[in-house]
Amino acid sequence: MNKPGLLIGALMVCFGIFGTYHREQNTVEAPPFIHFPNANSRQTYFTVHNIWDAWEMSKGAGVRVGILDHSFGVDVHDGLYAGAETFQTDDWRESFATESHHGFWMASTLREVAPDVEIYALGTYSSDETRKVDAMIQAIDWAIDHDLDVLTYSAARFSDQNRARLDEAVDRALANGIVTTFIHYPHPGNLLPTWLGPRSGDDDREPDVNILHYDYQLIFTERYLDWLERGSESGYRPYLSISSTSPVTAGFVAMLMSVQPGLAPAEYKRILMETSRELKFQGNVASRAVDIAAALKSVM
């Protein structure tokens, strides 16, 4: 048995995952992802951002957070989503309800940080940027009509032409009290998160907050096996999840909203920024690492 087969086989036994190892073909039939729901109880979001103490004050109850993404597995994960709507018009629409990938991972990360939030799956992704922005604009207007409180997005930055169209929709969301936490989106009203280090070259301005960028609670099996075989050539980096900075920030906003509703989006941003702290991490300096417990205490 090769090393990937040994590892996946061991994981399947340890976590009670059903599958079959074929000795002749040296392959493993494994599920599409392996979920580690308690992995972040060690030195991760909970200790870096003081979530354990924050949970004594809030877990985000009553706050409605929409995730703009794809592959939520809406039909698979009973109880995870309070609502779902897809605005996708191409082949990506097919994965919205049945496949569990980036959108599901975003939702599970948000749920782990703020377990009492109401999560809305909003299908918006397309490999064609214009179609994606079309879907995002529709989703934002849907969120306004359905009284959502926070919107979060984690993917690539936008071209100037599509950015101008998206800005108009985000302006409407902000005017209706919706907080946006979009990575790589330097709109002045957006609550811009980044990793625990210097700003990304995609951000175009200094980020508002710094968030731990390692998520240990879920890996996608197929991509992980490919990484074991090919290493850096696979393009996959297990547990490194800069995209997670967006739903984590959304969870922190939800925790604030739960105890102090009705503030303007700029006020929630200000609270998180003013209660943050400088943090050295892996040789880098994060100027505004969120302390969500301190943020909650400041409004209580």
Rosetta silent file (secondary structure, phi, psi, omega in degrees, C-alpha in Angstrom):
SEQUENCE: MNKPGLLIGALMVCFGIFGTYHREQNTVEAPPFIHFPNANSRQTYFTVHNIWDAWEMSKGAGVRVGILDHSFGVDVHDGLYAGAETFQTDDWRESFATESHHGFWMASTLREVAPDVEIYALGTYSSDETRKVDAMIQAIDWAIDHDLDVLTYSAARFSDQNRARLDEAVDRALANGIVTTFIHYPHPGNLLPTWLGPRSGDDDREPDVNILHYDYQLIFTERYLDWLERGSESGYRPYLSISSTSPVTAGFVAMLMSVQPGLAPAEYKRILMETSRELKFQGNVASRAVDIAAALKSVM
SCORE:     score description
SCORE:     0.000 S_00000001
   1 L     0.000  133.086  179.446    0.000    0.000    0.000 S_00000001
   2 L   -78.099  171.698 -176.064    1.416    3.431   -0.882 S_00000001
   3 H   -61.578  -44.791  176.683    1.618    6.302    1.594 S_00000001
   4 H   -58.362  -39.981  178.784   -1.541    8.108    0.402 S_00000001
   5 H   -63.884  -42.350  177.683   -3.476    4.867    0.675 S_00000001
   6 H   -60.728  -45.470 -176.614   -2.158    4.254    4.186 S_00000001
   7 H   -65.281  -50.159 -178.765   -3.009    7.773    5.305 S_00000001
   8 H   -65.102  -38.882  177.069   -6.519    7.882    3.896 S_00000001
   9 H   -60.257  -42.326  178.572   -7.209    4.378    5.133 S_00000001
  10 H   -64.780  -42.351  178.436   -6.111    5.371    8.635 S_00000001
  11 H   -61.926  -39.570 -179.606   -8.235    8.521    8.540 S_00000001
  12 H   -64.476  -37.335  178.439  -11.245    6.506    7.454 S_00000001
  13 H   -70.868  -47.933 -174.800  -10.804    4.132   10.402 S_00000001
  14 H   -62.664  -36.388 -173.925  -10.089    6.866   12.972 S_00000001
  15 L  -106.314   13.344  174.487  -13.066    8.999   12.007 S_00000001
  16 L    65.646   34.067 -177.964  -15.520    6.210   11.247 S_00000001
  17 L   -94.093  130.274 -177.134  -15.694    6.959    7.529 S_00000001
  18 L   -85.061  132.990  178.862  -17.002    4.185    5.345 S_00000001
  19 L  -173.091 -179.859 -176.562  -15.025    3.301    2.242 S_00000001
  20 E  -133.392  133.698  173.829  -13.108    0.521    0.531 S_00000001
  21 E  -101.349  127.263  179.478   -9.412    0.049   -0.128 S_00000001
  22 E  -101.757  107.622 -175.652   -8.585   -1.966   -3.271 S_00000001
  23 L   -64.350  -39.917 -175.778   -5.222   -3.661   -2.819 S_00000001
  24 L   -64.015  -45.194 -179.058   -4.887   -4.746   -6.435 S_00000001
  25 L   -88.280   -7.503  179.839   -5.391   -1.276   -7.879 S_00000001
  26 L    58.331   42.941 -178.737   -3.766    0.393   -4.870 S_00000001
  27 E  -128.266  165.069  178.947   -6.661    2.841   -4.649 S_00000001
  28 E  -127.523  130.682  168.272   -9.128    4.021   -2.014 S_00000001
  29 E   -87.578  112.045 -174.806  -12.810    4.740   -2.398 S_00000001
  30 L  -130.814  160.546  178.299  -13.202    7.691   -0.051 S_00000001
  31 L   -68.332  164.816 -176.615  -15.757   10.427    0.552 S_00000001
  32 L   -69.864  -18.733  176.601  -15.305   13.795   -1.203 S_00000001
  33 E  -151.953  159.772  175.713  -14.217   15.508    2.005 S_00000001
  34 E  -122.556  123.510 -172.758  -13.195   14.651    5.563 S_00000001
  35 E  -102.619  130.097  177.739  -14.629   16.856    8.292 S_00000001
  36 L  -117.253   81.946 -168.185  -12.790   17.488   11.582 S_00000001
  37 L   -65.325  -20.493 -178.662  -15.417   19.426   13.556 S_00000001
  38 L  -110.816   11.740 -173.645  -13.327   19.936   16.715 S_00000001
  39 H   -64.865  -32.615 -176.508   -9.908   20.524   15.154 S_00000001
  40 H   -83.042   14.932  172.933   -9.900   24.260   15.777 S_00000001
  41 H   -77.807  -10.125  172.142  -10.116   23.787   19.530 S_00000001
  42 L   -90.047 -162.559 -172.451   -6.311   23.967   19.497 S_00000001
  43 L   -67.028   84.408  178.146   -4.271   27.076   18.652 S_00000001
  44 L  -139.790 -137.644 -179.117   -6.379   28.411   15.815 S_00000001
  45 H   -52.773  -39.737 -169.925   -9.172   30.957   15.464 S_00000001
  46 H   -65.868  -37.979  179.903  -10.343   30.358   19.017 S_00000001
  47 H   -90.184  -38.265 -179.771   -7.136   31.343   20.746 S_00000001
  48 H   -63.796  -40.655 -175.376   -5.766   33.880   18.268 S_00000001
  49 L  -107.148   11.406  172.230   -9.026   35.830   18.200 S_00000001
  50 L    61.172   41.074 -176.195  -10.211   35.105   21.765 S_00000001
  51 H   -72.429  -34.055 -178.948  -13.382   33.330   20.630 S_00000001
  52 H   -56.735  -47.911  179.122  -13.773   31.186   23.757 S_00000001
  53 H   -66.902  -35.978 -179.894  -14.268   34.294   25.913 S_00000001
  54 H   -62.868  -34.823 -178.983  -16.435   35.890   23.238 S_00000001
  55 H   -63.917  -20.072  174.866  -18.823   32.937   23.322 S_00000001
  56 L   -67.485  -19.728 -177.149  -19.668   33.861   26.905 S_00000001
  57 L  -109.828  -34.623 -175.696  -21.272   36.988   25.420 S_00000001
  58 L  -163.016  144.606  170.109  -22.478   36.056   21.930 S_00000001
  59 L  -125.703   16.331  174.822  -22.605   33.304   19.325 S_00000001
  60 L    87.387   17.075 -176.221  -24.370   35.371   16.674 S_00000001
  61 L   -59.281  137.462  174.361  -27.975   34.408   17.448 S_00000001
  62 L    83.806   -0.464 -177.496  -30.605   36.083   15.312 S_00000001
  63 L  -101.995  136.678 -174.366  -28.188   37.400   12.665 S_00000001
  64 E  -107.238  117.754 -176.388  -28.650   36.437    9.012 S_00000001
  65 E  -116.643  125.397  176.335  -25.466   35.949    6.973 S_00000001
  66 E  -100.728  135.140  178.679  -25.449   35.330    3.242 S_00000001
  67 E  -108.519  121.804  178.561  -22.532   33.557    1.531 S_00000001
  68 E   -94.545  107.294 -172.230  -21.922   34.367   -2.144 S_00000001
  69 E  -167.369 -151.399 -179.403  -20.286   31.261   -3.583 S_00000001
  70 L  -146.799  165.761  171.753  -20.909   27.856   -5.194 S_00000001
  71 L    55.393   63.626 -178.514  -21.267   24.145   -4.328 S_00000001
  72 E   -88.578  -19.382 -174.673  -23.074   24.439   -0.997 S_00000001
  73 L    62.479   41.665 -175.758  -24.548   20.938   -0.884 S_00000001
  74 L   -56.185  -38.108 -178.429  -27.865   22.434    0.211 S_00000001
  75 L   -79.064   -8.781 -173.595  -29.676   19.114   -0.264 S_00000001
  76 L   -99.481  -35.774 -169.797  -26.977   17.214    1.627 S_00000001
  77 L  -107.188   82.894 -177.752  -26.425   19.177    4.854 S_00000001
  78 L   -63.788  128.245  177.064  -29.712   19.228    6.693 S_00000001
  79 L    91.877  -10.873 -178.504  -29.932   22.039    9.239 S_00000001
  80 L   -76.955  -37.230 -173.358  -26.877   23.974    8.072 S_00000001
  81 L  -109.333  136.134  174.549  -28.722   26.547    5.967 S_00000001
  82 L   -82.924  -20.199  179.112  -31.616   28.775    6.974 S_00000001
  83 E  -169.881  164.820 -177.928  -32.297   29.506    3.318 S_00000001
  84 E  -155.942  143.161  177.228  -30.852   29.118   -0.153 S_00000001
  85 E  -155.528  133.794  177.413  -31.177   30.733   -3.567 S_00000001
  86 E  -112.639  139.823 -179.756  -29.062   30.377   -6.680 S_00000001
  87 L  -117.009   12.560 -178.802  -28.588   33.070   -9.299 S_00000001
  88 L   -78.787  144.970 -176.176  -26.208   31.062  -11.456 S_00000001
  89 L  -122.147   -2.752 -178.568  -27.099   30.536  -15.120 S_00000001
  90 L  -112.944 -159.643 -175.608  -24.319   28.271  -16.425 S_00000001
  91 H   -61.878  -24.349  179.962  -23.019   24.780  -15.592 S_00000001
  92 H   -64.236  -21.646  179.538  -22.017   25.884  -12.090 S_00000001
  93 H   -60.661  -31.847 -175.781  -25.704   26.042  -11.207 S_00000001
  94 H   -65.432  -27.822 -176.642  -25.849   22.247  -11.226 S_00000001
  95 H   -86.929   -7.029 -171.554  -23.458   21.932   -8.269 S_00000001
  96 L   -55.652  -51.128 -171.848  -25.309   24.389   -6.036 S_00000001
  97 L   -95.957  -21.992 -170.040  -27.538   21.953   -4.154 S_00000001
  98 L  -107.608  -24.902 -177.717  -25.850   18.571   -4.603 S_00000001
  99 L  -103.752  143.125 -179.133  -22.076   19.099   -4.362 S_00000001
 100 E  -110.108  102.570  177.867  -20.190   20.092   -1.200 S_00000001
 101 L  -140.290 -121.766 -167.911  -17.189   22.225   -1.950 S_00000001
 102 H   -60.859  -43.639  179.774  -16.180   25.883   -1.511 S_00000001
 103 H   -63.842  -42.233  176.799  -19.587   27.194   -0.456 S_00000001
 104 H   -62.732  -42.325  178.111  -20.063   24.356    2.026 S_00000001
 105 H   -62.082  -42.730  176.072  -16.580   24.944    3.420 S_00000001
 106 H   -58.282  -45.133 -178.630  -17.360   28.665    3.820 S_00000001
 107 H   -64.556  -42.339 -178.667  -20.591   27.786    5.623 S_00000001
 108 H   -68.609  -32.716  175.564  -18.944   25.250    7.939 S_00000001
 109 H   -67.208  -45.355  177.622  -16.212   27.773    8.818 S_00000001
 110 H   -60.856  -44.149 -179.791  -18.802   30.437    9.591 S_00000001
 111 H   -62.287  -36.446 -179.026  -20.837   27.970   11.651 S_00000001
 112 H   -67.899  -39.117 -177.730  -17.786   27.002   13.685 S_00000001
 113 H   -76.364  -44.299 -177.913  -16.931   30.603   14.567 S_00000001
 114 L  -128.639   81.568 -167.280  -20.486   31.836   15.186 S_00000001
 115 L   -65.873  -15.337 -177.280  -22.587   28.705   15.742 S_00000001
 116 L  -100.946    4.820  179.377  -25.932   30.468   16.230 S_00000001
 117 L   -70.134  158.234  172.139  -25.994   32.524   13.011 S_00000001
 118 E   -98.096  119.495 -172.570  -28.579   31.889   10.305 S_00000001
 119 E  -102.848  131.897  178.162  -26.710   30.986    7.113 S_00000001
 120 E  -116.430  122.501  178.500  -28.056   31.680    3.626 S_00000001
 121 E   -86.758  119.187 -178.147  -26.462   29.953    0.630 S_00000001
 122 E  -120.373  106.472 -176.873  -26.432   32.301   -2.369 S_00000001
 123 E   -75.658  117.307 -175.991  -25.187   30.698   -5.585 S_00000001
 124 L  -135.412  -12.886 -169.078  -23.219   33.282   -7.573 S_00000001
 125 L   -74.850  143.739  168.282  -20.036   31.732   -8.966 S_00000001
 126 L  -149.463  150.153  175.009  -19.201   31.444  -12.658 S_00000001
 127 L   -72.341  -13.903  173.921  -15.891   31.010  -14.457 S_00000001
 128 L   -95.109  116.633 -172.959  -17.044   33.961  -16.579 S_00000001
 129 H   -60.722  -39.461 -179.336  -16.525   37.098  -14.472 S_00000001
 130 H   -61.978  -43.196  177.132  -19.351   39.067  -16.087 S_00000001
 131 H   -64.714  -38.559  179.709  -21.833   36.283  -15.350 S_00000001
 132 H   -63.087  -46.197 -179.628  -20.520   36.016  -11.812 S_00000001
 133 H   -66.361  -37.712  173.439  -20.952   39.719  -11.156 S_00000001
 134 H   -54.053  -47.784 -178.875  -24.444   39.588  -12.711 S_00000001
 135 H   -66.958  -38.216  179.235  -25.316   36.849  -10.214 S_00000001
 136 H   -64.790  -39.757  178.261  -23.702   38.703   -7.311 S_00000001
 137 H   -62.979  -44.045  177.182  -25.714   41.839   -8.059 S_00000001
 138 H   -62.323  -40.633 -179.412  -28.932   39.796   -8.101 S_00000001
 139 H   -66.050  -39.975  179.014  -27.925   38.091   -4.850 S_00000001
 140 H   -63.571  -44.443  178.287  -27.185   41.411   -3.145 S_00000001
 141 H   -65.521  -36.292  174.679  -30.577   42.805   -4.152 S_00000001
 142 H   -61.603  -41.748 -179.906  -32.196   39.560   -2.951 S_00000001
 143 H   -63.432  -38.398  177.190  -30.396   39.984    0.382 S_00000001
 144 H   -63.740  -46.549 -178.393  -31.738   43.527    0.701 S_00000001
 145 H   -64.934  -27.967 -176.060  -35.289   42.354   -0.025 S_00000001
 146 L  -105.635   16.729  171.042  -34.993   39.496    2.495 S_00000001
 147 L    59.191   40.268  172.447  -33.467   41.545    5.327 S_00000001
 148 L   -73.860  157.613 -174.644  -30.087   39.830    5.548 S_00000001
 149 L  -104.852  -33.424 -175.501  -27.544   41.457    7.857 S_00000001
 150 E  -139.050  143.342  172.253  -24.137   40.397    6.496 S_00000001
 151 E  -125.762  138.477 -178.153  -22.814   39.259    3.116 S_00000001
 152 E  -133.169  144.880 -175.893  -19.493   37.478    2.653 S_00000001
 153 E  -145.141  136.757  178.036  -17.463   36.572   -0.441 S_00000001
 154 L  -137.502   96.973  174.909  -14.111   34.820   -0.895 S_00000001
 155 L  -166.542 -162.685 -172.240  -12.671   34.638   -4.393 S_00000001
 156 L   -70.574  161.365  175.234  -10.625   36.643   -6.883 S_00000001
 157 L   -70.785  173.387 -173.113  -10.663   40.402   -7.326 S_00000001
 158 L  -112.879  153.480  172.368  -12.644   41.983  -10.155 S_00000001
 159 L   -66.183  160.178 -177.435  -11.770   43.796  -13.364 S_00000001
 160 H   -59.461  -41.187 -177.517  -12.348   47.561  -13.330 S_00000001
 161 H   -62.840  -48.712 -179.372  -15.407   47.309  -15.579 S_00000001
 162 H   -75.314  -28.818  176.300  -17.212   44.715  -13.456 S_00000001
 163 H   -60.649  -40.564  179.922  -15.986   46.279  -10.226 S_00000001
 164 H   -61.989  -39.761  178.370  -17.870   49.493  -11.115 S_00000001
 165 H   -67.819  -42.013 -179.706  -21.106   47.519  -11.563 S_00000001
 166 H   -66.456  -37.140  179.691  -20.605   45.610   -8.336 S_00000001
 167 H   -55.796  -40.227 -178.871  -19.844   48.818   -6.417 S_00000001
 168 H   -62.683  -40.069  178.836  -23.318   50.133   -7.178 S_00000001
 169 H   -69.430  -40.999  178.419  -24.916   47.014   -5.688 S_00000001
 170 H   -64.803  -37.268  175.359  -22.661   47.098   -2.620 S_00000001
 171 H   -58.147  -41.293  178.013  -23.557   50.773   -2.127 S_00000001
 172 H   -64.061  -42.310  179.120  -27.216   49.722   -1.991 S_00000001
 173 H   -61.441  -47.102 -179.616  -26.408   46.993    0.533 S_00000001
 174 H   -61.913  -40.127  179.813  -24.484   49.387    2.779 S_00000001
 175 H   -64.451  -24.456  178.146  -27.290   51.953    2.576 S_00000001
 176 L   -96.633   13.654  174.152  -29.651   49.224    3.822 S_00000001
 177 L    83.330   10.387  179.328  -27.427   48.381    6.791 S_00000001
 178 L   -86.605  129.296  175.232  -25.839   45.220    5.362 S_00000001
 179 E   -87.662  131.733  174.890  -22.189   44.686    6.277 S_00000001
 180 E  -107.685  137.058  173.949  -20.044   43.184    3.519 S_00000001
 181 E  -125.507   84.376 -177.436  -16.878   41.190    4.222 S_00000001
 182 E  -109.622  127.124  174.541  -15.371   40.568    0.765 S_00000001
 183 L   -74.989  155.602  177.185  -11.703   39.667    0.321 S_00000001
 184 L    54.287   33.139 -178.026   -9.691   41.434   -2.406 S_00000001
 185 L  -134.362   94.339 -169.996  -12.402   44.088   -2.683 S_00000001
 186 L   -83.432   19.345  172.781  -11.105   47.530   -1.683 S_00000001
 187 L   -49.193  132.885 -174.108  -14.435   49.368   -1.812 S_00000001
 188 L   -61.964  -25.644  178.875  -14.158   51.933    1.019 S_00000001
 189 L   -87.083  -14.790  179.721  -17.349   50.729    2.688 S_00000001
 190 L   -72.526  139.456  174.014  -16.406   47.047    2.572 S_00000001
 191 L   -82.757   99.635 -169.719  -14.967   45.512    5.744 S_00000001
 192 L   -90.816  112.504  176.158  -11.764   44.242    4.123 S_00000001
 193 E   -95.817  159.785  169.889  -10.040   41.309    5.861 S_00000001
 194 E  -146.924 -174.881 -176.611   -6.651   39.809    5.142 S_00000001
 195 L   -79.146  179.969  178.022   -4.300   37.211    6.638 S_00000001
 196 L   -81.052   72.081 -178.960   -2.009   37.584    9.676 S_00000001
 197 L   179.718 -168.581 -179.276    0.615   39.498    7.748 S_00000001
 198 L   -62.806  162.221 -177.324    1.126   42.384    5.316 S_00000001
 199 L   -66.183  150.838  177.254   -1.629   43.295    2.918 S_00000001
 200 L   -73.779  150.545  175.891   -2.089   41.312   -0.258 S_00000001
 201 L   -65.297  -16.387  178.647   -1.150   42.904   -3.549 S_00000001
 202 L   -83.036   -6.883 -170.939   -4.751   42.294   -4.633 S_00000001
 203 L   -86.949  -28.364  177.290   -6.188   44.554   -1.939 S_00000001
 204 L    67.114   -7.707  173.590   -5.129   47.998   -3.273 S_00000001
 205 L  -153.046  167.678  177.811   -5.483   49.515    0.195 S_00000001
 206 L   -65.281  133.748  177.948   -4.601   48.626    3.747 S_00000001
 207 L   -67.221  160.651 -179.455   -6.954   45.942    5.064 S_00000001
 208 L   -83.787  -36.496 -177.742   -9.214   46.740    7.970 S_00000001
 209 E  -142.114  156.972  175.766   -8.549   43.599   10.045 S_00000001
 210 E  -111.090  135.862 -175.515   -6.159   40.644   10.168 S_00000001
 211 L  -130.231  139.572  174.053   -7.513   37.093   10.530 S_00000001
 212 L   -53.864  135.828 -172.198   -5.765   33.756   11.112 S_00000001
 213 L  -114.931   30.946  173.658   -5.502   32.038    7.733 S_00000001
 214 E  -124.591  126.858 -179.255   -5.268   28.361    8.693 S_00000001
 215 L  -122.539  117.664 -173.128   -8.407   26.237    8.913 S_00000001
 216 L  -102.289    6.295 -169.640   -8.003   22.711   10.276 S_00000001
 217 L   -91.403   -7.402 -177.469  -11.619   21.569   10.332 S_00000001
 218 E  -158.441  135.278  169.324  -12.053   20.255    6.771 S_00000001
 219 E  -127.075  151.208  175.993  -10.005   18.875    3.871 S_00000001
 220 E   -95.124  117.665 -167.175  -11.205   17.831    0.424 S_00000001
 221 H   -56.818  -49.410 -175.916  -10.083   14.251   -0.061 S_00000001
 222 H   -61.417  -43.455 -179.889   -9.425   14.225   -3.801 S_00000001
 223 H   -69.935  -34.023  178.652   -7.372   17.408   -3.705 S_00000001
 224 H   -67.604  -41.164  176.716   -5.501   16.230   -0.615 S_00000001
 225 H   -63.274  -40.499  178.106   -4.555   12.934   -2.288 S_00000001
 226 H   -62.351  -39.123  177.944   -3.376   14.842   -5.351 S_00000001
 227 H   -65.731  -38.846  177.588   -1.237   17.024   -3.082 S_00000001
 228 H   -62.530  -35.243 -179.087    0.277   13.948   -1.440 S_00000001
 229 H   -77.071  -43.573 -168.866    1.212   12.641   -4.874 S_00000001
 230 H  -114.299   -6.859  178.914    2.461   15.848   -6.518 S_00000001
 231 H    62.424 -137.744 -174.832    3.226   18.266   -3.682 S_00000001
 232 H   -62.780  -21.338  178.944    3.399   21.932   -4.648 S_00000001
 233 H   -65.294  -19.802 -178.749    2.743   21.064   -8.303 S_00000001
 234 H   -73.948  -20.970 -177.482   -0.871   20.314   -7.378 S_00000001
 235 L    79.452    2.334 -178.860   -1.550   23.947   -6.504 S_00000001
 236 L  -103.838  138.067  178.474   -3.316   22.849   -3.291 S_00000001
 237 L  -124.569   97.933 -175.404   -2.129   23.917    0.145 S_00000001
 238 L   -54.361  132.969  174.476   -3.808   21.857    2.896 S_00000001
 239 L    74.059  -18.345  177.569   -5.276   23.923    5.727 S_00000001
 240 E   -78.976  116.850 -167.301   -3.992   27.220    4.307 S_00000001
 241 L  -140.203   68.952  177.816   -7.209   29.105    3.757 S_00000001
 242 H   -56.268  -31.342  176.908   -6.843   32.811    3.094 S_00000001
 243 H   -59.435  -27.148 -177.043  -10.408   32.625    1.793 S_00000001
 244 H   -68.975  -16.088 -179.583  -11.559   31.791    5.321 S_00000001
 245 H   -60.986  -28.185 -179.272  -10.703   35.306    6.501 S_00000001
 246 H   -73.670  -53.827  178.251  -13.967   36.513    4.953 S_00000001
 247 H   -66.180  -30.700  176.560  -16.498   34.161    6.640 S_00000001
 248 H   -63.674  -45.284  177.231  -14.591   34.408    9.930 S_00000001
 249 H   -61.573  -40.556  176.970  -14.887   38.198    9.790 S_00000001
 250 H   -60.402  -38.930  177.096  -18.575   37.813    8.927 S_00000001
 251 H   -63.181  -39.407  178.814  -18.975   35.621   12.010 S_00000001
 252 H   -66.075  -41.251  176.426  -17.363   38.279   14.175 S_00000001
 253 H   -61.223  -42.401  179.642  -19.698   40.946   12.791 S_00000001
 254 H   -61.435  -39.302  178.570  -22.651   38.651   13.499 S_00000001
 255 H   -63.549  -39.308  176.086  -21.545   38.231   17.101 S_00000001
 256 H   -66.544  -46.097 -178.492  -21.431   42.021   17.489 S_00000001
 257 H   -60.592  -33.675 -176.505  -24.801   42.489   15.782 S_00000001
 258 H   -63.379  -33.254 -179.178  -26.399   39.911   18.042 S_00000001
 259 H  -103.023  -17.236 -179.854  -25.724   42.021   21.145 S_00000001
 260 L  -140.208   73.016 -177.643  -25.706   45.473   19.521 S_00000001
 261 L   -75.125  163.209  170.011  -28.054   45.489   16.526 S_00000001
 262 L    88.308   -0.356  177.637  -28.891   48.467   14.366 S_00000001
 263 L   -76.806  158.463  175.262  -25.484   50.097   13.998 S_00000001
 264 L   -71.085  151.235  178.206  -24.302   51.357   10.630 S_00000001
 265 H   -50.929  -39.546 -179.788  -21.872   49.074    8.753 S_00000001
 266 H   -63.224  -28.970  179.586  -19.082   51.603    9.304 S_00000001
 267 H   -71.850  -40.639  176.957  -19.618   51.354   13.071 S_00000001
 268 H   -63.895  -39.456  175.983  -19.138   47.585   13.156 S_00000001
 269 H   -61.172  -46.797 -178.266  -15.960   48.045   11.146 S_00000001
 270 H   -60.083  -43.058 -178.304  -14.735   50.742   13.540 S_00000001
 271 H   -61.590  -46.756 -179.850  -15.375   48.580   16.611 S_00000001
 272 H   -63.855  -38.668 -178.802  -13.415   45.629   15.224 S_00000001
 273 H   -70.006  -44.295 -174.620  -10.540   47.867   14.143 S_00000001
 274 H   -73.035  -21.816  179.136  -10.289   49.872   17.381 S_00000001
 275 L  -100.583    3.523  178.514  -10.312   46.780   19.616 S_00000001
 276 L   -76.664  174.545 -178.275   -7.792   44.838   17.509 S_00000001
 277 E  -142.128  159.033  174.504   -4.144   44.385   18.473 S_00000001
 278 E   -76.705  139.748 -176.386   -0.755   44.025   16.840 S_00000001
 279 E  -142.856  131.229  173.871    0.338   40.409   16.574 S_00000001
 280 E   -92.719  130.654 -175.477    3.534   38.758   15.370 S_00000001
 281 E  -146.658  121.314  177.521    2.878   35.520   13.521 S_00000001
 282 L    49.686   43.324  177.099    5.310   33.331   11.574 S_00000001
 283 L    81.676   -1.858  178.074    7.775   36.194   11.191 S_00000001
 284 E  -109.458  159.198  177.615    5.131   38.659   10.011 S_00000001
 285 E  -112.774  120.291  173.637    3.447   41.501   11.859 S_00000001
 286 E   -96.234  119.370 -173.816   -0.330   41.801   11.724 S_00000001
 287 E   -76.786  -27.025 -177.245   -1.231   45.342   12.647 S_00000001
 288 E  -138.041   68.608  174.875   -4.917   44.705   13.430 S_00000001
 289 E   -75.196  127.773 -174.825   -5.536   41.135   14.574 S_00000001
 290 L   -66.694  135.903  167.248   -9.159   40.910   15.721 S_00000001
 291 L  -116.673   93.191 -171.340   -9.893   40.346   19.417 S_00000001
 292 H   -68.866  -29.002  176.127  -13.592   39.564   19.228 S_00000001
 293 H   -65.896  -43.022  177.531  -13.982   39.300   23.002 S_00000001
 294 H   -63.257  -38.841  178.939  -12.573   42.804   23.426 S_00000001
 295 H   -63.144  -43.629  179.256  -14.875   44.046   20.660 S_00000001
 296 H   -65.676  -42.229  178.740  -17.927   42.577   22.375 S_00000001
 297 H   -61.340  -33.174 -177.786  -16.942   43.973   25.772 S_00000001
 298 H   -68.119  -23.854  179.815  -16.603   47.426   24.226 S_00000001
 299 H  -102.898   -4.337 -178.176  -20.273   47.447   23.187 S_00000001
 300 L  -106.001    0.000    0.000  -21.645   45.721   26.293 S_00000001
